[in-house]
Amino acid sequence: MTTTTETHGVDPTPSPLALLLLGREADPNSERGVECPGDLPAASDPDLVARARAAKEKLGDRVFILGHHYQRDEVIEFADVTGDSFKLARDAAARPEAEYIVFCGVHFMAESADILTSERQQVVLPDLAAGCSMADMATAEQVAECWDVLTDAGVADVTVPVSYMNSSADIKAFTGKHGGTICTSSNAKRALEWAFEQGQKVLFLPDQHLGRNTAVLEMGFSLEDCVLYNPHKPNGGLTAEQLRDAKMILWRGHCSVHGRFNLDSVNEVRERIPGVNVLVHPECRHEVVTAADQVGSTEYIIKALDAAEPGSKWAIGTELNLVRRLAKAHPDKEVVFLDRTVCFCSTMNRIDLPHLVWALESLAEGRVPNVITVDAETEKYAKAALDRMLALP
């Protein structure tokens, strides 16, 4: 039974839990682990699992469901394959018999799948609101303006764009049109090495942290070799001299999840769990990456936990859904989330079981919802950039 209390014009005092869920307070006494205060509620319809199974069975080989590592367990349960964004796009291209590719991820991932799959295949994103804050930090107009700034500074001709996979099709197309390549968090070093064989400078889009960490920690550059281009400031907030002196021109973008880990997170977990191994994604800040024991892509993190000794302790700096899944998969190891307050990727979590069921049932009934289509010219140049990445040694 629910009770209410009249306030007679006085604002009710929010409870501590309410403030925590609203993001207005932190809980300094919470136990670190893989559970998150304000965990996502279960689906309200108890028949959703059965409906998802029935729709998928009816579609058979006509549908291929991709599940990114950061998706909820309720979605991963129905994925035919799981992986990072590029692996999933390639897996989709390797299934030409599937008429429908249901991509449980975010918008830029579905775009990449559309670029790499055949014309007869249709890519469906169960919720069109599932975007990526990092990808949204670089628009086509902003990047075109940046290139004009580089041209005015006299460095565009010697600059090669390298764009992270976590970018829109428009940014991938810009990269392809200007002779650049795409990279993932796994092959960023190889992509940068290739780029510096083509030119003297790199414009790295849109994640500053992956670009900086790769250049400084893996390629021997200094922090002074890197400058940060801010699209919200005139000329990116940089002088022509700074652009001429720089080797890495980093776009001011970041992942909203990985970018919130800080040095205090690392120091606190080391104090709290003696002997812990800190393993973080290269999208984390430079101070976090340099303080960690190991750094690697999503696939690297998974393999590291698989190979870890029983009884070892791990603090993982990446999205919580994956960390929780790793903890469940390795009960013989202590696996905790690196930070107290950072929880799920909000945009990844837009793909939930109700949206997946709606998409599958629509397909089973002959309706194709939320089709992601990249226009021919954008696809041409974006694919050129992707093909350059695939050709890397």
C-alpha positions as CSV (number, residue, x, y, z in Angstrom):
1,M,0.0,0.0,0.0
2,T,1.3,3.5,-0.9
3,T,0.7,6.4,1.4
4,T,1.0,10.1,0.7
5,T,1.7,13.0,3.0
6,E,0.3,16.5,2.4
7,T,3.0,19.2,2.4
8,H,0.7,22.3,2.6
9,G,3.0,24.3,0.3
10,V,6.3,23.0,1.8
11,D,8.6,21.1,-0.6
12,P,9.0,17.6,0.6
13,T,12.5,16.6,1.6
14,P,13.9,14.1,-0.9
15,S,15.2,10.9,0.6
16,P,19.0,10.1,0.3
17,L,18.2,7.4,-2.1
18,A,16.1,9.7,-4.3
19,L,18.9,12.2,-4.4
20,L,21.4,9.4,-5.3
21,L,19.1,8.2,-8.2
22,L,18.7,11.8,-9.4
23,G,22.5,12.1,-9.6
24,R,22.5,15.0,-7.1
25,E,24.3,13.1,-4.3
26,A,27.0,10.4,-4.0
27,D,27.1,7.6,-1.4
28,P,30.6,7.7,0.1
29,N,29.8,4.6,2.2
30,S,28.7,2.3,-0.6
31,E,30.5,-0.9,-0.9
32,R,32.6,-1.0,-4.1
33,G,31.7,-4.0,-6.3
34,V,29.6,-4.5,-9.4
35,E,26.2,-3.5,-8.1
36,C,24.9,-0.1,-8.8
37,P,22.5,1.9,-6.5
38,G,19.4,2.6,-8.5
39,D,19.8,-0.6,-10.6
40,L,17.6,-0.8,-13.6
41,P,14.2,-2.3,-12.9
42,A,13.0,-5.6,-14.4
43,A,10.8,-5.4,-17.5
44,S,7.2,-4.9,-16.4
45,D,5.8,-7.5,-18.8
46,P,6.7,-11.0,-17.6
47,D,6.0,-12.4,-21.1
48,L,8.7,-10.4,-22.9
49,V,11.2,-13.2,-22.8
50,A,8.8,-15.7,-24.3
51,R,7.7,-13.2,-26.9
52,A,11.3,-12.5,-27.9
53,R,12.0,-16.2,-28.3
54,A,8.9,-16.7,-30.4
55,A,9.6,-13.8,-32.7
56,K,13.2,-14.8,-33.2
57,E,12.2,-18.4,-33.9
58,K,9.6,-17.3,-36.4
59,L,12.2,-15.2,-38.3
60,G,14.8,-17.9,-38.2
61,D,17.9,-17.3,-40.4
62,R,16.3,-14.1,-41.8
63,V,17.4,-12.2,-38.7
64,F,20.9,-11.8,-37.1
65,I,21.1,-10.1,-33.7
66,L,24.2,-8.3,-32.7
67,G,24.9,-7.5,-29.1
68,H,27.6,-5.0,-28.0
69,H,29.5,-5.9,-24.8
70,Y,27.9,-3.0,-23.0
71,Q,24.3,-4.1,-23.5
72,R,22.1,-5.3,-20.7
73,D,22.0,-9.1,-19.9
74,E,18.4,-9.3,-20.9
75,V,19.4,-8.2,-24.4
76,I,22.7,-10.2,-24.6
77,E,20.6,-13.3,-24.0
78,F,19.2,-13.0,-27.5
79,A,22.3,-12.0,-29.4
80,D,23.7,-14.3,-32.0
81,V,27.1,-12.8,-31.5
82,T,28.6,-10.4,-29.0
83,G,31.6,-8.1,-29.4
84,D,32.9,-4.6,-29.8
85,S,31.5,-2.3,-32.5
86,F,33.8,-3.2,-35.3
87,K,33.8,-6.9,-34.7
88,L,30.0,-6.9,-34.8
89,A,29.9,-4.9,-38.0
90,R,32.2,-7.4,-39.6
91,D,30.2,-10.3,-38.2
92,A,27.1,-8.8,-39.9
93,A,28.9,-8.6,-43.2
94,A,29.8,-12.2,-42.9
95,R,26.2,-13.2,-42.8
96,P,24.8,-12.3,-46.2
97,E,21.9,-14.7,-45.9
98,A,20.4,-12.6,-43.1
99,E,17.8,-10.1,-44.4
100,Y,17.7,-8.2,-41.2
101,I,20.6,-7.2,-38.9
102,V,19.2,-6.1,-35.5
103,F,22.0,-4.1,-33.9
104,C,21.8,-3.9,-30.2
105,G,24.3,-1.1,-29.7
106,V,24.2,2.6,-30.6
107,H,23.7,4.6,-33.8
108,F,27.2,4.9,-35.2
109,M,27.6,1.1,-34.9
110,A,24.5,0.5,-36.9
111,E,25.8,2.9,-39.5
112,S,29.0,0.9,-39.8
113,A,27.1,-2.3,-40.2
114,D,25.0,-0.7,-43.0
115,I,28.2,0.4,-44.7
116,L,29.8,-3.1,-44.6
117,T,26.7,-5.2,-45.4
118,S,25.1,-5.7,-48.8
119,E,22.3,-3.6,-50.3
120,R,19.7,-6.4,-49.8
121,Q,20.3,-6.4,-46.0
122,Q,18.5,-4.0,-43.7
123,V,20.0,-2.8,-40.4
124,V,17.6,-2.1,-37.6
125,L,18.3,-0.2,-34.4
126,P,15.7,-1.1,-31.8
127,D,15.7,2.4,-30.3
128,L,16.7,5.4,-32.5
129,A,17.5,7.4,-29.4
130,A,20.5,5.1,-28.7
131,G,23.2,7.4,-29.7
132,C,26.8,8.0,-28.5
133,S,27.8,11.2,-26.7
134,M,31.4,10.8,-27.9
135,A,30.3,10.4,-31.6
136,D,28.0,13.4,-31.2
137,M,31.0,15.6,-30.1
138,A,32.2,15.9,-33.7
139,T,29.8,17.0,-36.4
140,A,30.5,17.2,-40.1
141,E,30.3,21.0,-40.0
142,Q,32.7,21.3,-37.1
143,V,35.3,19.0,-38.7
144,A,35.0,20.8,-42.1
145,E,35.6,24.1,-40.2
146,C,38.6,22.5,-38.5
147,W,40.1,21.5,-41.8
148,D,39.7,25.1,-43.0
149,V,41.7,26.2,-39.9
150,L,44.4,23.7,-40.7
151,T,44.5,24.9,-44.3
152,D,44.8,28.5,-43.2
153,A,47.7,27.5,-40.9
154,G,49.4,25.8,-43.8
155,V,49.3,22.3,-42.3
156,A,46.4,20.6,-43.9
157,D,48.5,19.1,-46.8
158,V,50.7,17.3,-44.3
159,T,47.9,16.2,-41.9
160,V,46.3,12.8,-42.1
161,P,42.9,12.3,-40.3
162,V,42.5,9.2,-38.2
163,S,39.1,8.6,-36.8
164,Y,38.1,6.3,-34.0
165,M,35.5,3.7,-34.9
166,N,33.2,5.5,-32.4
167,S,32.3,8.2,-34.9
168,S,29.4,9.0,-37.2
169,A,29.3,7.9,-40.8
170,D,29.8,11.5,-41.8
171,I,33.1,11.7,-39.9
172,K,34.3,8.4,-41.3
173,A,33.4,9.8,-44.8
174,F,35.4,13.0,-44.1
175,T,38.3,10.8,-43.0
176,G,38.1,8.7,-46.2
177,K,37.8,11.7,-48.4
178,H,41.0,13.2,-47.0
179,G,43.1,10.1,-47.3
180,G,42.8,8.9,-43.7
181,T,41.9,5.7,-41.9
182,I,39.7,4.4,-39.1
183,C,41.0,2.8,-36.0
184,T,39.7,0.8,-33.1
185,S,41.1,0.8,-29.5
186,S,42.9,-2.4,-30.5
187,N,44.8,-1.2,-33.5
188,A,45.2,2.6,-32.8
189,K,49.0,2.3,-32.8
190,R,49.1,0.6,-36.2
191,A,46.7,3.2,-37.6
192,L,48.8,6.1,-36.3
193,E,52.1,4.5,-37.6
194,W,50.5,4.2,-41.0
195,A,49.3,7.8,-40.8
196,F,52.7,9.2,-40.0
197,E,54.1,7.3,-43.0
198,Q,51.7,9.3,-45.1
199,G,52.1,12.7,-43.5
200,Q,53.7,14.7,-40.7
201,K,50.7,15.3,-38.5
202,V,47.6,13.5,-37.4
203,L,44.1,14.9,-36.8
204,F,42.6,12.4,-34.3
205,L,38.8,12.3,-34.0
206,P,36.8,12.3,-31.9
207,D,38.3,10.8,-28.6
208,Q,41.2,12.9,-27.3
209,H,42.1,10.3,-24.7
210,L,42.6,7.3,-27.0
211,G,44.7,9.5,-29.3
212,R,46.8,11.0,-26.5
213,N,47.3,7.7,-24.7
214,T,48.3,5.8,-27.9
215,A,50.7,8.6,-29.1
216,V,52.4,9.1,-25.7
217,L,52.4,5.7,-24.1
218,E,52.9,3.5,-27.2
219,M,54.7,5.6,-29.8
220,G,57.1,7.7,-27.7
221,F,55.6,11.1,-28.3
222,S,55.5,13.7,-25.5
223,L,52.5,15.5,-24.1
224,E,53.9,18.7,-25.7
225,D,53.6,17.0,-29.1
226,C,49.8,17.0,-28.6
227,V,47.4,19.9,-28.9
228,L,43.7,19.9,-28.2
229,Y,41.4,21.3,-30.8
230,N,38.2,22.7,-29.2
231,P,35.4,23.1,-31.9
232,H,33.6,25.6,-29.7
233,K,36.4,28.1,-29.7
234,P,37.6,30.3,-32.6
235,N,40.3,28.4,-34.6
236,G,39.9,25.6,-32.1
237,G,41.5,27.7,-29.4
238,L,44.9,27.2,-31.1
239,T,47.3,29.5,-32.8
240,A,48.8,28.7,-36.2
241,E,52.2,28.3,-34.6
242,Q,50.8,25.7,-32.2
243,L,49.3,23.8,-35.1
244,R,52.5,23.9,-37.0
245,D,54.5,22.6,-34.0
246,A,52.1,19.8,-33.0
247,K,52.3,16.3,-34.2
248,M,49.0,15.1,-32.8
249,I,46.0,17.4,-33.2
250,L,43.4,15.9,-30.8
251,W,39.7,16.6,-31.1
252,R,38.1,17.7,-27.8
253,G,35.9,14.7,-27.4
254,H,35.6,11.9,-24.8
255,C,33.5,9.0,-23.6
256,S,31.0,10.0,-21.0
257,V,31.6,6.8,-19.0
258,H,35.4,6.3,-19.3
259,G,36.1,10.0,-19.1
260,R,34.7,10.1,-15.5
261,F,37.2,7.8,-13.9
262,N,40.0,9.7,-12.2
263,L,43.2,9.2,-10.3
264,D,41.3,9.2,-6.9
265,S,39.4,6.1,-8.2
266,V,42.7,4.3,-8.7
267,N,44.3,5.4,-5.5
268,E,41.2,4.5,-3.4
269,V,40.8,1.0,-4.8
270,R,44.5,0.2,-4.3
271,E,44.2,1.3,-0.6
272,R,41.0,-0.6,-0.1
273,I,41.9,-3.8,-1.9
274,P,45.6,-4.6,-1.4
275,G,47.2,-6.4,-4.4
276,V,44.4,-5.4,-6.8
277,N,45.2,-5.3,-10.5
278,V,43.8,-2.1,-12.1
279,L,42.8,-2.7,-15.7
280,V,41.3,0.2,-17.7
281,H,40.2,1.0,-21.2
282,P,42.4,3.5,-23.3
283,E,39.4,5.9,-23.5
284,C,40.2,6.8,-19.9
285,R,42.0,9.9,-19.0
286,H,45.8,10.0,-19.3
287,E,46.3,10.2,-15.5
288,V,44.2,7.1,-15.0
289,V,45.9,5.1,-17.8
290,T,49.4,5.9,-16.5
291,A,48.3,4.8,-13.0
292,A,46.8,1.5,-14.1
293,D,48.5,-1.8,-14.2
294,Q,47.1,-2.8,-17.6
295,V,45.4,-0.9,-20.4
296,G,43.5,-2.4,-23.3
297,S,40.4,-2.6,-25.5
298,T,37.2,-4.3,-24.5
299,E,38.4,-7.6,-26.1
300,Y,41.7,-7.2,-24.2
301,I,39.9,-6.8,-20.9
302,I,37.8,-9.9,-21.5
303,K,40.9,-12.0,-22.4
304,A,42.9,-10.7,-19.5
305,L,40.2,-11.8,-17.1
306,D,39.9,-15.2,-18.8
307,A,43.7,-15.7,-18.4
308,A,43.9,-14.4,-14.8
309,E,45.0,-16.6,-11.9
310,P,42.2,-17.9,-9.6
311,G,42.1,-15.7,-6.5
312,S,43.4,-12.6,-8.2
313,K,41.8,-9.3,-7.6
314,W,40.7,-6.9,-10.4
315,A,39.3,-3.4,-10.6
316,I,38.0,-2.7,-14.1
317,G,37.6,0.7,-15.6
318,T,35.0,0.3,-18.3
319,E,31.2,0.2,-18.7
320,L,29.4,-1.5,-15.8
321,N,27.3,-4.0,-17.7
322,L,30.5,-5.6,-19.0
323,V,32.2,-5.5,-15.5
324,R,29.2,-7.2,-14.0
325,R,29.2,-9.9,-16.6
326,L,32.9,-10.5,-16.1
327,A,32.3,-10.8,-12.3
328,K,29.6,-13.4,-12.9
329,A,31.8,-15.3,-15.3
330,H,34.8,-15.5,-13.0
331,P,33.5,-16.4,-9.5
332,D,37.0,-17.6,-8.6
333,K,38.3,-14.0,-8.9
334,E,37.4,-10.8,-7.2
335,V,36.2,-8.4,-9.9
336,V,35.0,-4.9,-8.9
337,F,34.1,-1.7,-10.7
338,L,36.8,0.9,-10.6
339,D,34.5,3.8,-9.4
340,R,31.7,4.2,-6.9
341,T,29.5,6.6,-8.8
342,V,29.8,5.9,-12.5
343,C,27.2,3.4,-13.6
344,F,25.8,2.3,-16.9
345,C,26.2,4.0,-20.3
346,S,22.8,5.7,-20.5
347,T,22.6,5.6,-24.3
348,M,23.6,1.9,-24.6
349,N,20.9,1.1,-22.0
350,R,18.2,2.5,-24.2
351,I,18.2,-0.8,-26.0
352,D,16.2,-2.9,-23.6
353,L,14.0,-6.0,-23.9
354,P,10.8,-4.1,-24.7
355,H,12.5,-2.3,-27.6
356,L,14.1,-5.6,-28.8
357,V,10.8,-7.4,-28.7
358,W,9.0,-4.6,-30.5
359,A,11.7,-4.7,-33.3
360,L,11.6,-8.5,-33.6
361,E,7.8,-8.8,-33.6
362,S,7.6,-6.0,-36.2
363,L,9.9,-7.9,-38.5
364,A,8.0,-11.1,-37.9
365,E,4.8,-9.3,-39.0
366,G,6.4,-7.9,-42.2
367,R,7.2,-4.4,-40.9
368,V,10.8,-3.1,-40.9
369,P,11.2,-0.5,-38.1
370,N,14.0,1.9,-37.5
371,V,16.1,1.1,-40.6
372,I,19.5,2.7,-40.5
373,T,20.6,3.8,-44.0
374,V,23.8,5.6,-45.0
375,D,23.6,7.5,-48.3
376,A,25.7,6.4,-51.2
377,E,28.3,9.1,-51.3
378,T,28.8,9.0,-47.5
379,E,29.1,5.2,-47.7
380,K,31.6,5.4,-50.5
381,Y,34.1,7.5,-48.6
382,A,33.4,6.0,-45.2
383,K,34.1,2.5,-46.7
384,A,37.3,3.8,-48.2
385,A,38.5,4.8,-44.7
386,L,37.4,1.4,-43.3
387,D,39.1,-0.5,-46.1
388,R,42.3,1.3,-45.3
389,M,42.1,0.1,-41.8
390,L,41.4,-3.5,-42.9
391,A,44.5,-3.3,-45.1
392,L,46.8,-2.3,-42.2
393,P,49.5,-4.9,-41.6
